[in-house]
Amino acid sequence: MKKLIFFSLLSLSLSAFADIPPEAVRHACVTGTSQSGVKISAIPFGEITEDDSYAGKYRAKYSTFKGVEIGYAKKDGLTSIFYGKRFSPVSAAALINVSKVEYKGMLEKGDVELDQNTNWSLIATTDKKQYLCAVLSRQMEKAPPMAYMLSISTKPHHLYFQLGQ
């Protein structure tokens, strides 16, 4: 039974890596510009709803875009990105170009926290894949952008993290 659970989890994690967002999607996400075969739509976060008991147990900040609640939430000190009622913990993000050790350090220092200055967008590809993109605000002008990309056209959703372009 333990082997079955192990291989099921391994299969899930490998499937997340097998479907890393294409370069055009990643570039569109961090730059905020459409690319060939990729359309980006900014998600206005002007009207933010704050809810201390979102989905019964999360402290959330979100906006509604095309009828879907999108944002970030905290529960027991852990942050998740959500699209609709599907939550993806940032600590479980598949890392595109950063090591686990480096990312863990970023999490511990709070360098990868989502906040009200995060730039949100929805990215659609010509092959009907969709991603929710969250580019983190950076205090230093020359700091490389950091972005979370949530594959919302797959079930389960897969969350990715990228540092820089």
Stockholm file with secondary structure:
# STOCKHOLM 1.0

chainA/1-165         MKKLIFFSLLSLSLSAFADIPPEAVRHACVTGTSQSGVKISAIPFGEITEDDSYAGKYRAKYSTFKGVEIGYAKKDGLTSIFYGKRFSPVSAAALINVSKVEYKGMLEKGDVELDQNTNWSLIATTDKKQYLCAVLSRQMEKAPPMAYMLSISTKPHHLYFQLGQ
#=GR chainA/1-165 SS CHHHHHHHHHHHHHHHHHTCCCHHHHHHHHHCCCBTTEEEEECCCSSCEEEEEETTTEEEEEEEETTEEEEEEEETTEEEEEETTEEEEGGGCEESSSCHHHHHHHHHHTTTCCCTTCEEEEEEETTSCEEEEEECCCSSTTSCCEEEEEECSSSSCEEEEEECC
#=GC SS_cons         CHHHHHHHHHHHHHHHHHTCCCHHHHHHHHHCCCBTTEEEEECCCSSCEEEEEETTTEEEEEEEETTEEEEEEEETTEEEEEETTEEEEGGGCEESSSCHHHHHHHHHHTTTCCCTTCEEEEEEETTSCEEEEEECCCSSTTSCCEEEEEECSSSSCEEEEEECC
//
